[in-house]
């Protein structure tokens, strides 16, 4: 792997706002990469600006280099690979859905609408709402791009708290919970689905590297957060799980209470 130009330097300190800001950059760039691509993404990859920004942040967070991948031949190739992998791969079905609710194992016994409400509850707690019109994926809070963008927001809030000398614990606990409850599972399933169906080869090399590296990165980040703010506790396990709650039709439709993180 190649190191960024200042690779002889030291990564950002774990308690520094600079490291939290680097996490924000990683998640924002990942969110941009997993949205339906436009020509601007192709140009950012071709010109090297995407790689430079991602590699710098990756070094600050992990202390490791990020390989510089070749760009797709053109935007049409980039978009075609994305469509094959994530939208209409074979028989009109994606090889790997970017929607967490499409994976039965991630629903934890809930219906998809309840699962979606549980994901959206995280966003609402921090004053966010679903995208509308051309802002993003309308009514798809479980889309990988939406989840990565939410992690970027939490990292931004963490960095701001650290700069202001305030407690960053609430934002770190929210990152830990969101990773453990939703995002890590989705990242692993997207990678496994593409790997098992031979879909990685069709992706733009930069997107392919993200699919391969982000699951382990998210796992390491969650583990680090647990060291800093305590272990993750599954609220459904504490409450007996959704199947226990299904004793009545009203309870079976419940939304899992979210931590206040404060």
WOQUI-V472244 format. One record per helix or strand. SS is the DSSP state (H for helix, E for strand). FROM is the first residue (numbers start at 0). TO is the last residue. If there is no record, write none. Layout:
SS_FROM_TO + SS_FROM_TO
//
This chain:
H_16_33 + H_38_46 + H_48_61 + H_74_85 + E_89_89 + E_92_92 + E_98_98 + H_99_101 + H_103_105 + H_111_124 + H_132_134 + E_142_142 + H_143_162 + H_168_195 + H_199_201 + H_204_228 + H_234_237 + H_241_244 + H_248_251
//
